[in-house]
Structure formats: structure tokens, C-alpha cells
Amino acid sequence: EFPTALLGVALGVVLMPQLAGARAANDTQKYSAMLDWGLRLVVLLAVPSAVALLTFAQPLVATLYHYGAFTDADVLQTTRALMGYGLGLLGLVAIKVLAPGFYANQDIKTPVRIAIVVLVLTQLLNLVLVPYFQHAGLALAIGIGALINAGWLLIGLIRRGSYQPLPGWGRFGLQVVF
């Protein structure tokens, strides 16, 4: 929740007035450029955070909680759940940037409809994943659901012509990965 709040909510708060202003001025280039800027920040900050959560989940959990009544087994179980959330971190943060893209267009219904469908899908994923991964399956289902939600919002903005990715995403993606 910390990276989601720190990155996603902050970006959403910064972007919403800018997007609404660009939309009110009918400046589609600025609107699209602001979304592009926000998504690049999401990738720049959320991907390394997700990798860190996946890579260092056990040391992180052990450092924060492994004392008192928290056993080695508890650390392992908490680590598994944290890794499930880490997998979906990019989606969780991206939603906070993509949904305001719809809100600035005064379209609240589309993100809500998408969220409802993804909620149902997440529950179906729970039915499949929980028998195999127990509580970590819940976290994994939420992570997968967030990625689907963000992807659906992104595709919706692109199809409407509201967002046109600026050149350089391939190189940028490689730089982030490296």
C-alpha cells in the first residue's frame, strides 16, 4: 500500500487538475502528453518498486516483523502474500493515473464499469488460485486484477483517441529494465 499511496495517489492528485484544464481548453496534445508523462513516471517508479518487493520480500518482512510472536513460518507466509501484491503493483499505481484520464473527460461510468467487471474476475481468480496458494492466492488475484484493470483503462483511452503514446516508449522501457 505504501508505494501505491506514495506514487499512484500523488500522481493522480497532480495530474487531475492538469488533465481537466487541458480538456477544458480542448488541448488534446497537452492532455495526451500529461497522461504520457504520468505513465512514464508510473513505469519509472513502480517497476523498480515491484522488482524490489519480489526480490527482497523475505528480508523486508523479516526485518519489519520477525520478532516476538512472529515465527519463521509467519515470515514465509507473509512473504508469499507480499510477492502477490508486488506482481500487481504496476497495475495498482497505473490505475491512479489512468482513471483520472476518464474523469477529466467527465466519464465516471467507464472506469466504474471496468472496476466492476474486474472485481468479478478477481473473485473468479480467487476460486482458482486460493486452493493452490491459500492466502497468497488472494493477493495474487488482486495483483492480476489490477494489471487487467490498468490495461483495460489504457486500451480505452487509446481507442478513444484521448491518449496517444509519445515516441520513445521502447527505449524508455529498456532503460527502466536495465
C-alpha positions as CSV (number, residue, x, y, z in Angstrom):
1,E,0.0,0.0,0.0
2,F,2.9,2.4,0.7
3,P,4.1,2.5,-3.0
4,T,0.5,2.7,-4.2
5,A,-0.3,5.6,-2.0
6,L,3.0,7.4,-2.4
7,L,3.3,7.0,-6.2
8,G,-0.2,6.5,-7.5
9,V,-2.3,8.8,-5.4
10,A,0.3,11.6,-5.6
11,L,0.4,11.3,-9.4
12,G,-3.4,11.2,-9.6
13,V,-3.7,14.3,-7.5
14,V,-1.1,16.2,-9.6
15,L,-2.5,15.0,-12.9
16,M,-6.2,15.5,-12.5
17,P,-6.3,19.3,-12.5
18,Q,-3.8,19.4,-15.4
19,L,-5.9,16.9,-17.4
20,A,-9.1,18.7,-16.7
21,G,-7.5,22.0,-17.6
22,A,-6.2,20.6,-20.9
23,R,-9.6,19.1,-21.7
24,A,-11.4,22.3,-20.9
25,A,-9.1,24.2,-23.2
26,N,-9.6,21.5,-25.8
27,D,-5.9,21.0,-25.9
28,T,-5.7,17.3,-26.9
29,Q,-1.9,17.3,-27.3
30,K,-1.3,18.6,-23.8
31,Y,-3.9,16.2,-22.4
32,S,-2.2,13.2,-24.1
33,A,1.3,14.5,-23.1
34,M,0.3,14.8,-19.5
35,L,-1.0,11.2,-19.5
36,D,2.2,10.1,-21.2
37,W,4.3,11.9,-18.5
38,G,2.2,10.3,-15.7
39,L,2.5,6.8,-17.2
40,R,6.3,7.2,-17.7
41,L,6.6,8.2,-14.0
42,V,4.5,5.1,-13.1
43,V,6.8,2.8,-15.0
44,L,9.9,4.5,-13.8
45,L,8.9,4.3,-10.1
46,A,6.6,1.3,-9.9
47,V,8.6,-1.3,-11.9
48,P,11.7,-1.0,-9.7
49,S,9.5,-1.0,-6.6
50,A,7.7,-4.1,-7.8
51,V,11.1,-5.8,-8.6
52,A,12.3,-4.8,-5.1
53,L,9.1,-6.3,-3.5
54,L,9.6,-9.5,-5.4
55,T,13.3,-9.8,-4.9
56,F,13.6,-8.6,-1.3
57,A,10.2,-9.6,0.1
58,Q,11.6,-12.1,2.6
59,P,14.3,-9.8,4.0
60,L,11.8,-6.9,4.2
61,V,9.2,-8.9,6.0
62,A,11.8,-10.5,8.4
63,T,13.3,-7.1,9.2
64,L,9.9,-5.5,9.9
65,Y,8.1,-8.3,11.7
66,H,10.3,-11.2,12.7
67,Y,10.4,-10.7,16.4
68,G,8.2,-11.6,19.3
69,A,5.3,-13.9,18.3
70,F,6.1,-13.7,14.5
71,T,7.7,-17.0,13.6
72,D,9.8,-18.2,10.6
73,A,6.6,-19.7,9.2
74,D,4.8,-16.4,9.6
75,V,7.6,-14.6,7.7
76,L,7.4,-17.2,4.9
77,Q,3.6,-16.8,4.6
78,T,3.7,-13.0,4.7
79,T,6.4,-13.0,2.1
80,R,4.2,-15.0,-0.3
81,A,1.4,-12.6,0.1
82,L,3.7,-9.6,-0.4
83,M,5.0,-11.1,-3.6
84,G,1.5,-11.4,-4.9
85,Y,0.9,-7.7,-4.3
86,G,4.3,-6.9,-5.8
87,L,3.3,-8.6,-9.0
88,G,0.4,-6.2,-9.4
89,L,2.0,-3.0,-8.2
90,L,2.4,-1.6,-11.6
91,G,-1.3,-2.0,-12.3
92,L,-2.3,-0.6,-8.9
93,V,-0.3,2.5,-9.4
94,A,-1.2,2.9,-13.1
95,I,-5.0,2.9,-12.3
96,K,-4.4,6.1,-10.2
97,V,-3.1,7.8,-13.4
98,L,-5.4,6.2,-16.0
99,A,-8.7,6.7,-14.2
100,P,-8.3,10.5,-14.0
101,G,-7.9,10.4,-17.7
102,F,-11.5,9.3,-17.9
103,Y,-12.6,11.7,-15.1
104,A,-11.2,14.7,-16.9
105,N,-13.4,13.8,-19.8
106,Q,-16.3,13.8,-17.4
107,D,-16.6,10.0,-17.9
108,I,-17.0,8.4,-14.5
109,K,-19.0,5.4,-15.7
110,T,-16.4,3.7,-17.8
111,P,-13.8,3.2,-15.0
112,V,-16.6,2.1,-12.7
113,R,-17.8,-0.5,-15.2
114,I,-14.3,-1.7,-15.7
115,A,-13.8,-2.0,-12.0
116,I,-17.0,-4.0,-11.5
117,V,-16.0,-6.5,-14.2
118,V,-12.5,-6.8,-12.8
119,L,-13.9,-7.3,-9.3
120,V,-16.0,-10.2,-10.6
121,L,-12.9,-11.5,-12.5
122,T,-10.8,-11.2,-9.3
123,Q,-13.3,-13.2,-7.4
124,L,-13.2,-15.9,-10.1
125,L,-9.4,-15.8,-9.8
126,N,-9.7,-16.3,-6.1
127,L,-11.7,-19.5,-6.7
128,V,-8.9,-20.8,-8.9
129,L,-5.8,-19.5,-7.0
130,V,-6.7,-19.8,-3.3
131,P,-6.9,-23.7,-3.4
132,Y,-3.3,-23.7,-4.6
133,F,-1.7,-20.7,-2.9
134,Q,-4.0,-20.1,0.1
135,H,-3.9,-16.5,1.3
136,A,-1.2,-15.6,-1.2
137,G,-3.7,-16.5,-3.9
138,L,-5.9,-13.7,-2.7
139,A,-3.0,-11.2,-3.1
140,L,-2.1,-12.7,-6.4
141,A,-5.7,-12.4,-7.7
142,I,-5.8,-8.7,-6.6
143,G,-2.4,-8.1,-8.4
144,I,-3.6,-9.8,-11.6
145,G,-6.9,-7.9,-11.4
146,A,-5.1,-4.6,-11.0
147,L,-3.0,-5.3,-14.1
148,I,-6.1,-6.2,-16.1
149,N,-7.9,-3.1,-14.9
150,A,-5.0,-0.8,-15.8
151,G,-4.6,-2.4,-19.2
152,W,-8.3,-2.1,-19.9
153,L,-8.2,1.6,-18.9
154,L,-5.2,2.2,-21.1
155,I,-6.7,0.5,-24.1
156,G,-9.9,2.5,-23.6
157,L,-8.0,5.8,-23.6
158,I,-6.0,4.8,-26.7
159,R,-9.1,3.6,-28.6
160,R,-11.0,6.9,-27.8
161,G,-8.0,8.8,-29.1
162,S,-7.6,10.5,-25.8
163,Y,-4.1,9.2,-25.3
164,Q,-1.5,8.7,-28.0
165,P,1.8,7.4,-26.5
166,L,4.7,9.6,-27.4
167,P,7.7,8.1,-29.2
168,G,10.4,6.5,-27.2
169,W,8.5,4.1,-25.0
170,G,10.6,1.1,-26.2
171,R,13.9,2.7,-25.3
172,F,12.4,4.1,-22.1
173,G,11.2,0.6,-21.1
174,L,14.6,-0.9,-21.8
175,Q,16.3,1.8,-19.7
176,V,13.9,1.1,-16.8
177,V,14.6,-2.6,-17.0
178,F,18.3,-2.1,-17.0
